[in-house]
Amino acid sequence: MMTLFSRLQAICSPAIGLGCMNFSHGYDQPVPEAEALRALDAAFDMGYRHFDTATLYGATANERLVGKVLSAKRGEILLASKCGMAFDPELGRKVIDGRPETLRHQCEESLARLQTDHLDLYYLHRWDRTVPIEESVGALARLVAEGKIGAIGLSEVSAETLRRARAEHPIAAVQTAYSLWTRNPEIAVIEACREAGTAFVAFSPLGRGFLAGAILADTPLAEGDIRRGLPRFSAENLPRNLQQLAAIQAVADELEVSTGQLALAWLRAKGDDILPIPGTRSVAHMRENLAAAELCLAPATVARLDAVLTPDQVAGERYGEALQAEVDTELFD
């Protein structure tokens, strides 16, 4: 079976994808549809071929948005979505549900919204700890057998959970936050991915805008911005983190690139199996991010960046207590 990375190589170069969440979810108000459609069209035209969405984003609105633009280009892209975590309108909140019947239902609805008969990659967005991972992956394996999905992915899981899952069915990709200031995947899960030939898809590779210089100490965050509740962006921790960002800015200035481009190039230097999917609402930022694929860092530069924003230097955890309880990823001591 062709691995996700070899599939991505076959249809596009470079291997930087686009996280589509920002158009509909997590950052202030959703982008007006006409503007979002134009931006997604521009992303395809400039070379993006790996597009990532999810049932949760915008309470399904993001999938409909992506479907409107990319259904006509379906044979030219790698389309990924996610199941197992969705907004429940009756409860007024998101629900994590990994039962087989739920995953099948969500997949079929995603296919309709995305205007396609199959997904290239379908992630279990969160492991529902009330359901054995083998049971959820088994349900996704049946969707593979039926041709509704091409490959199975897992999001925010540990090395141990990945090993249990892949005993049930091959896992094409694991998606977790990975960046200069979130090194947790280096604890164990990247190694576990490499044991199995599983690609590692890095979401939030720019630290939710922090590594791109988008957040300053006095940057106002809108009421609906998820960063308002993340410890690293608190009034106490953000100034300390910005002091560390200055070291990254110094390297970027020497290379005459942006800090965002430097952060993406650092990730790409970590291995061809590391696939960043930066998300942005801005066409200009899409272009800037994609250009980072042409930036090759010298080993000495990678080592220099490795020493910046190490776990002991970062102020605050990635998630607060409630969100951390939803994920299965390893934590540094």
C-alpha positions in Angstrom: 0.0 0.0 0.0 1.3 3.4 -0.9 2.2 5.5 2.2 0.6 8.9 2.7 4.0 10.6 2.1 4.6 8.7 -1.2 1.0 9.6 -2.2 1.7 13.2 -1.4 4.9 13.1 -3.4 3.1 11.6 -6.3 0.7 14.5 -6.6 2.5 17.6 -5.4 5.7 19.2 -4.4 6.4 20.7 -1.9 4.9 18.7 1.0 3.4 21.6 2.9 -0.3 21.4 3.2 -3.1 23.8 4.2 -5.0 23.5 7.4 -8.5 24.9 6.5 -9.8 25.3 10.1 -9.0 29.0 10.4 -11.7 30.0 7.8 -14.5 28.7 10.0 -13.3 27.9 13.5 -11.2 28.9 16.5 -10.2 32.4 15.5 -12.6 35.3 15.9 -15.6 35.2 13.5 -15.7 32.9 10.4 -14.4 34.4 7.2 -17.2 35.5 4.9 -17.9 32.7 2.5 -17.1 34.6 -0.7 -13.8 35.7 0.7 -13.0 32.2 1.9 -13.8 30.6 -1.4 -11.5 33.0 -3.2 -8.7 32.2 -0.8 -9.1 28.4 -1.2 -9.1 28.8 -5.0 -5.9 30.9 -4.7 -4.3 28.2 -2.5 -4.8 25.6 -5.2 -3.6 27.9 -7.9 -0.4 28.7 -6.0 0.4 25.0 -5.5 -1.3 23.6 -2.4 -2.5 20.1 -2.9 -2.9 18.7 0.6 -6.1 20.2 2.3 -7.1 19.3 5.8 -10.6 19.9 7.3 -12.8 18.2 9.9 -16.5 17.6 10.9 -15.9 19.8 14.0 -14.7 22.9 12.3 -17.4 25.5 12.1 -19.9 22.8 13.2 -19.6 21.2 9.7 -19.4 24.6 7.8 -15.7 24.1 7.0 -16.3 20.9 5.1 -19.1 22.5 3.1 -16.8 25.4 2.2 -13.9 23.1 1.2 -16.3 21.0 -0.9 -17.6 24.0 -2.8 -14.1 24.9 -4.0 -12.3 21.6 -4.3 -14.8 19.1 -5.5 -14.1 20.2 -9.1 -10.4 19.6 -8.4 -10.9 16.3 -6.6 -8.5 14.2 -8.7 -5.6 16.6 -8.2 -5.6 16.9 -4.4 -5.1 14.9 -1.2 -8.3 15.6 0.9 -8.3 14.8 4.6 -11.0 15.2 7.1 -11.7 13.9 10.7 -14.4 12.2 12.7 -15.1 11.3 16.3 -15.4 14.9 17.6 -18.3 17.0 16.5 -20.5 19.9 17.7 -23.8 18.7 19.1 -26.4 21.4 18.5 -28.8 20.0 21.1 -26.2 20.0 23.8 -24.6 23.2 22.6 -21.1 21.8 22.8 -18.6 19.5 21.1 -18.9 15.8 21.8 -16.1 13.1 21.5 -17.7 9.9 20.3 -15.7 7.0 18.8 -18.4 4.4 18.5 -18.4 2.6 15.2 -21.9 3.7 14.2 -21.1 7.3 14.9 -17.9 7.2 12.8 -19.7 5.7 9.9 -22.5 8.2 10.1 -20.1 11.1 10.3 -18.1 9.8 7.4 -21.1 9.5 5.1 -22.2 13.0 6.1 -18.7 14.4 5.4 -18.6 12.8 2.0 -21.9 14.6 1.1 -20.6 18.0 2.4 -17.3 17.6 0.6 -19.1 16.5 -2.6 -17.0 13.5 -3.1 -17.3 9.7 -3.0 -14.1 9.1 -0.9 -11.7 10.8 1.4 -8.0 10.2 0.8 -7.2 10.3 4.5 -9.7 10.2 7.4 -8.6 10.8 11.0 -10.0 9.8 14.3 -10.0 13.4 15.6 -9.8 12.3 19.2 -9.6 8.9 20.9 -12.8 8.3 22.8 -11.5 6.6 25.9 -14.8 4.9 26.5 -14.3 3.0 23.3 -11.2 0.7 22.8 -9.0 2.3 20.1 -9.1 -1.1 18.3 -12.9 -0.8 18.0 -12.8 2.7 16.5 -10.0 1.8 14.1 -11.8 -1.4 13.1 -14.8 0.7 12.1 -12.6 2.9 10.0 -11.0 -0.2 8.4 -14.4 -1.2 7.2 -14.8 2.2 5.5 -11.5 1.6 3.8 -12.7 -1.8 2.6 -15.8 -0.1 1.2 -13.7 2.5 -0.7 -15.2 5.4 1.3 -11.7 6.3 2.7 -8.3 5.7 1.3 -6.3 5.6 4.5 -6.7 5.9 8.3 -5.2 8.6 10.4 -5.2 9.4 14.2 -5.0 12.8 15.8 -3.4 13.6 19.2 -2.5 10.1 20.2 0.4 8.6 22.1 3.0 6.1 20.8 1.3 3.4 22.8 -2.1 4.1 21.4 -0.6 4.2 17.9 0.9 0.8 18.4 -2.4 -0.6 19.6 -4.2 0.9 16.6 -1.9 -0.3 13.9 -2.2 -3.8 15.2 -5.8 -3.5 14.0 -5.1 -1.8 10.7 -2.2 0.2 9.1 -2.2 3.8 10.2 -1.2 6.2 7.4 -0.7 9.3 9.4 -0.7 10.8 12.9 -1.6 14.4 13.3 -0.4 16.4 16.4 0.8 19.9 17.1 4.6 20.1 16.5 6.7 23.2 16.2 9.7 25.0 17.7 7.7 25.6 20.9 5.8 22.3 21.0 8.3 19.5 21.0 6.1 16.8 22.7 6.1 14.5 19.6 9.8 14.1 20.0 9.2 12.2 23.3 8.0 9.1 21.6 5.3 9.3 18.9 7.5 10.4 16.0 9.7 7.4 16.6 6.6 5.2 16.8 5.5 6.6 13.4 8.8 5.8 11.9 8.7 2.2 13.1 5.5 1.7 11.1 6.1 4.0 8.1 3.4 6.3 9.3 3.6 10.0 8.2 3.6 12.6 10.9 1.3 15.6 10.0 2.2 18.7 12.1 -0.7 21.0 12.8 -0.1 24.4 14.4 3.5 24.4 13.0 3.5 28.2 13.6 2.3 27.9 17.2 -1.1 29.4 16.5 0.6 32.5 14.9 3.1 33.0 17.7 6.1 31.8 15.7 5.0 34.0 12.8 5.2 37.1 14.9 1.4 37.6 14.8 1.0 37.9 18.5 2.6 40.7 20.6 2.1 41.4 24.3 -0.6 44.0 23.5 -2.3 42.1 20.7 -6.1 42.0 21.4 -7.7 38.6 21.0 -11.4 38.5 20.0 -13.9 36.9 22.2 -14.1 33.8 20.1 -10.4 33.3 19.7 -9.3 30.0 21.3 -5.9 31.5 22.2 -7.6 33.4 25.0 -7.9 30.2 27.0 -4.4 28.7 26.2 -1.8 29.1 29.0 1.0 30.2 26.7 -1.0 33.2 25.6 -1.9 34.3 29.1 -0.9 37.8 30.4 1.6 36.2 32.7 3.2 33.8 30.1 3.1 35.6 26.8 5.7 38.3 27.6 8.2 35.6 28.8 7.6 33.6 25.6 8.1 36.7 23.4 11.5 37.2 25.0 12.5 33.7 23.7 11.0 34.5 20.2 13.7 37.2 19.9 16.3 34.5 19.4 14.3 33.0 16.5 13.9 36.5 15.0 17.7 36.9 15.1 18.2 33.7 13.0 15.5 34.7 10.6 17.1 38.1 10.1 20.4 36.6 9.3 18.8 34.4 6.6 16.5 37.2 5.4 13.4 35.1 5.9 10.4 35.5 8.1 10.2 33.8 11.5 7.3 31.7 10.2 9.3 30.5 7.2 12.1 29.6 9.5 9.8 27.6 11.8 8.4 25.7 8.8 11.9 25.0 7.4 13.0 23.7 10.8 10.1 21.2 10.7 11.0 20.1 7.2 14.6 19.6 8.2 13.4 17.1 10.8 12.5 14.6 8.1 10.7 14.0 4.8 8.0 12.2 6.8 7.1 15.4 8.7 4.3 17.2 6.8 3.4 20.7 8.1 -0.1 22.0 7.5 -0.1 25.6 8.6 -3.4 27.3 8.6 -4.1 30.9 7.7 -6.9 33.1 6.4 -4.5 35.3 4.4 -3.6 34.6 0.8 -0.3 36.4 1.4 0.6 34.2 4.3 -0.3 31.1 2.3 2.2 32.2 -0.3 4.8 33.0 2.3 4.3 29.6 4.0 4.5 27.7 0.8 7.8 29.4 -0.1 9.3 28.0 3.1 9.5 24.6 1.3 12.4 26.0 -0.7 14.4 27.0 2.3 17.0 24.4 3.3 18.7 24.9 6.6 22.3 24.1 7.4 22.7 21.5 10.1 24.3 24.1 12.3 21.2 26.3 11.9 18.9 23.5 12.9 21.0 22.7 15.9 20.9 26.4 16.9 17.1 26.5 16.6 16.9 23.2 18.5 18.3 25.1 21.5 15.6 27.8 21.3 12.2 27.4 23.0 13.0 24.0 24.5 10.3 22.7 26.9 12.1 24.1 29.9 12.2 27.6 28.3 8.5 27.7 27.2 6.2 29.4 29.7 2.9 27.6 30.0 1.5 24.3 28.8 0.1 23.9 25.3 -3.5 23.3 26.6 -5.3 24.1 29.7 -6.6 21.3 32.0 -9.9 20.7 30.1 -8.4 20.4 26.6 -5.4 18.4 27.9 -7.9 15.8 29.3 -9.2 15.3 25.7 -5.9 14.3 24.2 -3.7 11.2 24.5 -0.3 12.8 23.8 2.8 12.5 25.9 3.9 15.3 28.2 7.3 16.3 29.3 8.1 15.9 33.0 
